[in-house]
Amino acid sequence: MFYAPLLLTVIANLLYHFASKSVNEKSNLFFSLLVVYGIAWVICLFSFLFRSDKTPLSQELHYLNGGTVLLGIAIVFVEVGYLWLYRVGWPMSMAAILVTSLLTLLLIPIGIFIFKEPFSLKEAAGVLFCLLGVYLLR
């Protein structure tokens, strides 16, 4: 079960990038996202209504915090960013790997200093190899 969320995330990201690259370039970015989020809202609503745990809605509302609001804001800009990258002509393979590599570089100090996550020399070497790969792809 440990690798199930990883597999789900990889498969969903494949679908995400394929779909993002396939959105009609003539459509307004924000209207497209309204439709996308409407579909996502319906999926989330049904998933919430038919979940196995039956925590009361009042308790679920109590669990919400600033992270939920920040995630909502961030997710819109992630979507707009990728749609925009693809519309201005970035190849799917380069855009995804460059964004992920830059994001990883920014997340490392956040993980270390804010969330107190360990970071070893072995992991640092792995990051260097990834950056070398990005360099070789350009």
Backbone as a chain_set.jsonl record, in Angstrom:
{"seq": "MFYAPLLLTVIANLLYHFASKSVNEKSNLFFSLLVVYGIAWVICLFSFLFRSDKTPLSQELHYLNGGTVLLGIAIVFVEVGYLWLYRVGWPMSMAAILVTSLLTLLLIPIGIFIFKEPFSLKEAAGVLFCLLGVYLLR", "coords": {"N": [[0.814, -1.196, 0.0], [2.12, 1.165, 0.39], [3.288, 2.191, -1.948], [1.124, 2.76, -3.53], [-0.073, 5.435, -3.501], [1.974, 6.798, -4.826], [1.998, 5.583, -7.361], [-0.613, 6.262, -8.187], [-0.324, 9.076, -8.295], [1.639, 9.379, -10.29], [0.33, 8.261, -12.549], [-1.909, 9.957, -12.656], [-0.602, 12.387, -13.133], [0.474, 11.908, -15.666], [-1.9, 11.779, -17.177], [-2.807, 14.343, -16.588], [-0.845, 16.096, -17.782], [-1.04, 15.304, -20.458], [-3.725, 15.968, -20.964], [-3.635, 18.74, -20.396], [-1.955, 19.684, -22.403], [-3.608, 19.185, -24.503], [-5.8, 20.876, -24.342], [-7.898, 23.125, -25.984], [-6.371, 25.73, -27.695], [-7.657, 28.062, -28.337], [-9.544, 28.484, -26.432], [-10.503, 30.318, -23.514], [-8.252, 30.539, -20.842], [-9.133, 30.698, -18.16], [-11.865, 30.144, -18.299], [-11.768, 27.525, -19.22], [-10.57, 26.39, -16.976], [-12.609, 26.817, -15.11], [-14.503, 24.953, -15.975], [-12.984, 22.615, -15.673], [-12.568, 22.641, -12.867], [-15.195, 22.466, -12.057], [-15.858, 19.854, -12.828], [-13.999, 18.524, -11.221], [-14.987, 19.286, -8.726], [-17.455, 17.94, -8.625], [-16.554, 15.276, -8.636], [-15.093, 15.262, -6.219], [-17.16, 15.864, -4.412], [-18.876, 13.587, -4.637], [-17.028, 11.646, -3.842], [-16.573, 12.453, -1.215], [-19.164, 12.22, -0.103], [-19.614, 9.48, -0.269], [-17.664, 8.267, 1.271], [-15.696, 6.086, 3.418], [-15.212, 6.652, 6.147], [-17.214, 8.382, 8.449], [-17.041, 11.068, 9.393], [-18.482, 13.885, 10.898], [-19.762, 16.697, 9.019], [-19.445, 19.16, 10.264], [-17.191, 18.73, 11.843], [-15.297, 18.208, 9.878], [-15.207, 20.728, 8.667], [-14.065, 22.102, 10.748], [-11.494, 21.118, 10.674], [-10.312, 22.403, 8.551], [-7.835, 24.756, 7.422], [-5.431, 27.443, 7.033], [-3.742, 26.293, 5.18], [-5.429, 24.957, 3.431], [-6.701, 27.05, 2.07], [-4.463, 28.276, 0.903], [-3.596, 26.175, -0.738], [-5.738, 26.065, -2.544], [-5.412, 28.532, -3.862], [-2.806, 28.217, -4.906], [-3.109, 26.005, -6.607], [-4.661, 26.938, -8.73], [-2.86, 28.692, -9.977], [-0.833, 26.913, -10.676], [-2.149, 25.372, -12.594], [-2.784, 27.373, -14.527], [-0.185, 28.154, -15.144], [0.962, 25.815, -16.363], [-0.818, 25.442, -18.544], [-0.335, 27.812, -19.897], [2.434, 27.604, -20.435], [2.363, 25.472, -22.297], [0.815, 26.623, -24.293], [2.442, 28.663, -25.268], [4.304, 27.223, -26.547], [6.116, 25.426, -25.308], [7.694, 22.262, -25.223], [6.106, 19.3, -24.067], [7.643, 17.381, -22.667], [9.987, 18.787, -21.912], [8.993, 21.02, -20.467], [7.686, 19.881, -18.233], [9.773, 18.446, -16.906], [11.609, 20.476, -16.385], [10.165, 22.285, -14.772], [9.618, 20.568, -12.604], [12.223, 19.983, -11.737], [13.239, 22.531, -11.016], [11.368, 23.137, -9.044], [11.939, 21.121, -7.181], [14.493, 21.914, -6.352], [13.804, 24.251, -4.998], [12.145, 23.234, -3.028], [13.791, 21.68, -1.416], [15.353, 23.255, 0.56], [13.119, 24.223, 1.983], [11.953, 21.873, 2.951], [14.068, 20.997, 4.595], [14.59, 23.148, 6.457], [12.081, 24.147, 7.377], [10.296, 21.961, 7.7], [11.933, 20.169, 8.901], [13.115, 17.925, 7.639], [15.283, 15.226, 6.832], [18.324, 15.41, 4.872], [20.566, 13.957, 2.828], [24.016, 13.427, 1.762], [23.994, 11.619, -0.294], [21.444, 12.01, -1.372], [21.796, 14.627, -2.233], [23.677, 14.223, -4.242], [22.07, 12.826, -6.026], [20.276, 14.858, -6.761], [22.054, 16.539, -8.107], [22.695, 14.915, -10.305], [20.197, 14.829, -11.539], [19.925, 17.512, -12.257], [22.046, 17.686, -14.048], [21.048, 16.036, -16.023], [18.839, 17.596, -16.883], [20.248, 19.743, -17.93], [21.561, 18.461, -20.049], [19.4, 17.858, -21.657], [18.623, 20.223, -22.796]], "CA": [[0.0, 0.0, 0.0], [3.02, 2.317, 0.485], [3.553, 2.738, -3.275], [-0.132, 3.053, -4.227], [-0.239, 6.867, -3.792], [2.979, 7.179, -5.812], [1.487, 5.116, -8.644], [-1.757, 7.112, -8.507], [0.177, 10.407, -8.641], [2.317, 9.288, -11.594], [-0.69, 8.055, -13.579], [-2.7, 11.189, -12.741], [0.226, 13.412, -13.769], [0.504, 11.599, -17.105], [-3.184, 12.224, -17.699], [-2.839, 15.793, -16.411], [-0.039, 16.769, -18.794], [-1.641, 15.011, -21.759], [-4.937, 16.778, -21.071], [-3.257, 20.153, -20.438], [-1.412, 19.95, -23.741], [-4.693, 18.981, -25.463], [-6.846, 21.891, -24.206], [-7.962, 23.979, -27.168], [-5.645, 26.982, -27.493], [-8.559, 29.192, -28.548], [-10.39, 28.672, -25.257], [-9.984, 31.162, -22.449], [-7.645, 29.713, -19.783], [-9.913, 30.686, -16.928], [-13.118, 29.428, -18.545], [-11.403, 26.106, -19.238], [-10.363, 25.964, -15.588], [-13.919, 26.747, -14.458], [-15.082, 23.655, -16.334], [-12.139, 21.605, -15.028], [-12.848, 22.618, -11.427], [-16.562, 21.967, -11.884], [-15.759, 18.396, -12.891], [-13.284, 18.103, -10.012], [-15.897, 19.499, -7.594], [-18.425, 16.839, -8.624], [-15.83, 14.065, -8.212], [-14.795, 15.397, -4.788], [-18.422, 15.783, -3.675], [-19.288, 12.182, -4.562], [-16.039, 10.928, -3.033], [-16.818, 12.817, 0.184], [-20.454, 11.685, 0.342], [-19.593, 8.019, -0.211], [-16.425, 7.837, 1.929], [-15.906, 5.038, 4.424], [-15.351, 7.257, 7.478], [-18.379, 9.271, 8.457], [-16.798, 12.225, 10.239], [-19.506, 14.898, 10.617], [-19.348, 17.843, 8.232], [-18.999, 20.22, 11.18], [-15.823, 18.398, 12.23], [-14.468, 18.407, 8.683], [-15.025, 22.174, 8.534], [-13.145, 22.496, 11.818], [-10.143, 20.702, 10.276], [-9.772, 23.289, 7.519], [-6.933, 25.799, 7.929], [-4.844, 28.289, 6.007], [-3.157, 25.446, 4.147], [-6.482, 24.666, 2.459], [-6.862, 28.262, 1.258], [-3.235, 28.425, 0.124], [-3.628, 25.142, -1.769], [-6.695, 26.499, -3.553], [-4.781, 29.597, -4.643], [-1.657, 27.666, -5.631], [-3.515, 25.065, -7.647], [-5.1, 27.717, -9.886], [-1.691, 29.203, -10.68], [-0.144, 25.767, -11.288], [-2.897, 25.056, -13.818], [-2.578, 28.456, -15.493], [1.208, 28.092, -15.568], [1.177, 24.737, -17.338], [-1.559, 25.734, -19.775], [0.368, 28.907, -20.556], [3.67, 27.034, -20.989], [2.056, 24.689, -23.491], [0.291, 27.516, -25.338], [3.521, 29.435, -25.892], [5.121, 26.325, -27.351], [7.042, 24.533, -24.611], [7.43, 20.827, -25.385], [5.612, 18.686, -22.835], [8.727, 16.705, -21.941], [10.902, 19.766, -21.308], [8.296, 21.854, -19.488], [7.433, 19.117, -17.01], [11.002, 18.118, -16.189], [12.234, 21.708, -15.91], [9.367, 22.759, -13.625], [9.828, 19.646, -11.485], [13.596, 20.147, -11.242], [13.319, 23.814, -10.301], [10.554, 22.988, -7.84], [12.699, 20.295, -6.241], [15.549, 22.759, -5.776], [13.185, 25.182, -4.053], [11.548, 22.487, -1.915], [14.817, 21.094, -0.538], [15.56, 24.04, 1.782], [11.869, 24.292, 2.747], [11.861, 20.603, 3.678], [15.113, 20.918, 5.624], [14.527, 24.177, 7.5], [10.744, 24.35, 7.941], [9.69, 20.698, 8.1], [12.977, 19.383, 9.59], [13.332, 16.671, 6.936], [16.715, 14.964, 6.619], [18.823, 15.49, 3.498], [21.897, 13.361, 2.891], [24.911, 13.653, 0.63], [23.517, 10.74, -1.367], [20.325, 12.709, -2.01], [22.372, 15.793, -2.917], [24.271, 13.705, -5.48], [20.941, 12.527, -6.907], [19.79, 16.134, -7.293], [23.039, 16.988, -9.086], [22.52, 14.111, -11.517], [18.959, 15.294, -12.187], [20.232, 18.805, -12.894], [22.879, 17.38, -15.205], [20.113, 15.528, -17.035], [18.108, 18.738, -17.428], [21.219, 20.482, -18.752], [21.801, 17.703, -21.278], [18.182, 17.859, -22.463], [18.34, 21.527, -23.431]], "C": [[0.863, 1.269, 0.0], [3.221, 2.989, -0.873], [2.285, 3.101, -4.048], [-0.313, 4.552, -4.482], [0.777, 7.375, -4.818], [2.502, 6.797, -7.211], [0.306, 5.972, -9.099], [-1.292, 8.488, -8.986], [0.86, 10.406, -9.997], [1.288, 9.151, -12.714], [-1.522, 9.328, -13.761], [-1.906, 12.308, -13.407], [0.37, 13.164, -15.272], [-0.771, 12.103, -17.77], [-3.276, 13.749, -17.664], [-2.08, 16.514, -17.526], [-0.575, 16.507, -20.203], [-2.866, 15.888, -21.979], [-4.604, 18.264, -21.183], [-2.75, 20.545, -21.819], [-2.519, 19.89, -24.797], [-5.808, 20.016, -25.366], [-6.766, 22.829, -25.41], [-7.329, 25.34, -26.876], [-6.522, 28.212, -27.665], [-9.428, 29.47, -27.325], [-9.707, 29.577, -24.242], [-9.458, 30.263, -21.327], [-8.57, 29.582, -18.576], [-11.275, 30.022, -17.111], [-12.86, 27.925, -18.571], [-11.233, 25.589, -17.814], [-11.668, 25.925, -14.801], [-14.578, 25.395, -14.729], [-14.313, 22.531, -15.638], [-12.476, 21.495, -13.542], [-14.28, 22.203, -11.13], [-16.589, 20.447, -11.891], [-15.08, 17.865, -11.63], [-14.183, 18.231, -8.784], [-16.899, 18.354, -7.485], [-17.758, 15.548, -8.142], [-15.549, 14.11, -6.712], [-16.063, 15.278, -3.947], [-18.871, 14.336, -3.53], [-18.309, 11.367, -3.713], [-16.247, 11.208, -1.551], [-18.111, 12.17, 0.698], [-20.426, 10.172, 0.536], [-18.302, 7.473, 0.405], [-16.734, 6.818, 3.012], [-16.009, 5.624, 5.831], [-16.483, 8.277, 7.413], [-18.195, 10.405, 9.46], [-17.844, 13.289, 9.893], [-18.929, 16.093, 9.852], [-18.829, 18.97, 9.116], [-17.555, 19.98, 11.628], [-14.869, 18.607, 11.059], [-14.2, 19.896, 8.469], [-14.04, 22.693, 9.57], [-11.689, 22.162, 11.453], [-9.502, 21.634, 9.243], [-8.892, 24.363, 8.153], [-6.4, 26.62, 6.758], [-4.212, 27.498, 4.882], [-4.169, 25.119, 3.054], [-6.679, 25.851, 1.514], [-5.653, 28.442, 0.346], [-3.174, 27.399, -1.009], [-4.583, 25.525, -2.893], [-6.115, 27.578, -4.458], [-3.664, 29.034, -5.513], [-2.087, 26.8, -6.805], [-3.996, 25.798, -8.908], [-3.884, 28.191, -10.679], [-0.834, 28.085, -11.28], [-0.816, 25.435, -12.615], [-2.66, 26.109, -14.892], [-1.15, 28.404, -16.032], [1.462, 27.022, -16.611], [0.432, 25.005, -18.644], [-0.852, 26.817, -20.58], [1.679, 28.419, -21.185], [3.403, 26.302, -22.298], [1.555, 25.579, -24.629], [1.389, 28.335, -26.006], [4.552, 28.537, -26.561], [6.128, 25.44, -26.639], [6.694, 23.087, -24.922], [7.033, 20.221, -24.036], [6.744, 18.086, -22.007], [9.658, 17.701, -21.254], [10.228, 20.588, -20.222], [8.149, 21.108, -18.168], [8.713, 18.864, -16.223], [11.693, 19.373, -15.648], [11.488, 22.258, -14.7], [9.631, 21.883, -12.407], [11.224, 19.802, -10.89], [13.752, 21.445, -10.461], [12.533, 23.763, -8.996], [11.285, 22.186, -6.773], [13.794, 21.112, -5.57], [14.987, 23.73, -4.742], [12.612, 24.467, -2.832], [12.579, 21.914, -0.947], [15.051, 21.96, 0.699], [14.288, 24.188, 2.63], [11.701, 23.024, 3.578], [12.845, 20.532, 4.832], [14.834, 21.882, 6.777], [13.149, 24.362, 8.131], [10.156, 23.049, 8.476], [10.682, 19.732, 8.744], [13.183, 18.008, 8.964], [14.826, 16.456, 6.729], [17.068, 15.087, 5.139], [20.276, 15.051, 3.521], [22.744, 13.756, 1.691], [24.496, 12.808, -0.571], [22.359, 11.409, -2.109], [20.814, 13.934, -2.776], [23.003, 15.362, -4.242], [23.169, 13.38, -6.49], [20.376, 13.786, -7.55], [20.754, 16.651, -8.359], [22.918, 16.215, -10.399], [21.254, 14.532, -12.272], [19.202, 16.614, -12.912], [21.118, 18.613, -14.119], [22.009, 16.87, -16.349], [19.316, 16.642, -17.687], [19.02, 19.541, -18.351], [21.437, 19.779, -20.099], [20.58, 17.683, -22.197], [17.974, 19.165, -23.231], [18.959, 21.665, -24.784]], "O": [[0.374, 2.34, -0.358], [3.314, 4.214, -0.949], [2.375, 3.696, -5.122], [-0.681, 4.922, -5.598], [0.474, 8.281, -5.594], [2.593, 7.6, -8.14], [0.234, 6.362, -10.264], [-1.81, 9.007, -9.975], [0.679, 11.339, -10.778], [1.372, 9.854, -13.72], [-1.807, 9.729, -14.89], [-2.47, 13.096, -14.166], [0.387, 14.111, -16.059], [-0.721, 12.774, -18.801], [-3.768, 14.368, -18.608], [-2.61, 17.438, -18.143], [-0.559, 17.404, -21.047], [-3.031, 16.48, -23.046], [-5.219, 18.976, -21.976], [-3.082, 21.613, -22.334], [-2.383, 20.48, -25.869], [-6.689, 20.038, -26.226], [-5.682, 23.267, -25.796], [-7.71, 26.017, -25.921], [-6.17, 29.293, -27.192], [-9.984, 30.56, -27.19], [-8.481, 29.592, -24.131], [-10.143, 29.33, -20.909], [-8.762, 28.49, -18.041], [-11.789, 29.403, -16.179], [-13.633, 27.145, -18.015], [-11.688, 24.495, -17.481], [-11.824, 25.086, -13.913], [-15.137, 24.773, -13.826], [-14.912, 21.611, -15.082], [-12.65, 20.394, -13.019], [-14.556, 21.648, -10.066], [-17.258, 19.826, -11.065], [-15.527, 16.88, -11.043], [-14.145, 17.377, -7.897], [-17.164, 17.855, -6.391], [-18.329, 14.814, -7.336], [-15.742, 13.116, -6.013], [-16.044, 14.659, -2.883], [-19.21, 13.899, -2.43], [-18.726, 10.495, -2.951], [-16.114, 10.307, -0.723], [-18.141, 11.636, 1.806], [-21.126, 9.638, 1.398], [-17.891, 6.354, 0.1], [-17.872, 6.695, 3.466], [-16.811, 5.147, 6.634], [-16.659, 8.952, 6.398], [-19.077, 10.673, 10.276], [-18.069, 13.566, 8.715], [-17.762, 16.449, 10.018], [-17.875, 19.658, 8.751], [-16.786, 20.929, 11.774], [-13.765, 19.123, 11.233], [-13.082, 20.281, 8.127], [-13.272, 23.616, 9.299], [-10.766, 22.854, 11.881], [-8.281, 21.643, 9.087], [-9.153, 24.823, 9.264], [-6.875, 26.492, 5.63], [-4.149, 27.973, 3.748], [-3.806, 25.016, 1.882], [-6.808, 25.672, 0.303], [-5.802, 28.726, -0.842], [-2.747, 27.724, -2.117], [-4.269, 25.329, -4.067], [-6.302, 27.544, -5.674], [-3.581, 29.332, -6.704], [-1.487, 26.861, -7.878], [-3.764, 25.332, -10.023], [-3.871, 28.106, -11.907], [-0.174, 28.3, -12.297], [-0.147, 25.242, -13.631], [-2.367, 25.773, -16.039], [-0.927, 28.587, -17.228], [2.103, 27.282, -17.629], [0.986, 24.817, -19.727], [-0.782, 26.74, -21.807], [1.999, 28.771, -22.32], [4.12, 26.484, -23.282], [1.842, 25.316, -25.797], [1.279, 28.668, -27.186], [5.556, 29.021, -27.083], [6.922, 24.765, -27.295], [5.521, 22.716, -24.891], [7.571, 20.597, -22.994], [6.794, 18.263, -20.79], [10.073, 17.469, -20.119], [10.819, 20.831, -19.17], [8.456, 21.651, -17.107], [8.738, 19.046, -15.006], [12.293, 19.336, -14.573], [12.109, 22.652, -13.714], [9.842, 22.391, -11.306], [11.388, 19.756, -9.671], [14.33, 21.456, -9.374], [12.978, 24.281, -7.972], [11.25, 22.538, -5.594], [13.997, 21.012, -4.36], [15.628, 23.998, -3.726], [12.593, 25.023, -1.733], [12.269, 21.689, 0.223], [14.955, 21.442, 1.811], [14.368, 24.27, 3.856], [11.352, 23.085, 4.757], [12.506, 20.065, 5.919], [14.841, 21.478, 7.94], [13.059, 24.703, 9.31], [9.585, 23.023, 9.567], [10.321, 18.608, 9.092], [13.403, 17.03, 9.679], [15.558, 17.413, 6.475], [16.22, 14.894, 4.267], [21.118, 15.69, 4.153], [22.249, 14.345, 0.73], [24.63, 13.233, -1.719], [22.306, 11.375, -3.339], [20.299, 14.24, -3.852], [22.874, 16.059, -5.248], [23.328, 13.635, -7.684], [20.039, 13.79, -8.734], [20.32, 17.145, -9.399], [23.027, 16.796, -11.478], [21.249, 14.583, -13.502], [18.744, 16.809, -14.038], [20.952, 19.31, -15.12], [22.215, 17.235, -17.506], [19.132, 16.644, -18.904], [18.602, 19.967, -19.428], [21.489, 20.423, -21.147], [20.729, 17.506, -23.406], [17.228, 19.198, -24.209], [18.806, 22.701, -25.43]]}, "num_chains": 1, "name": "protein.A"}
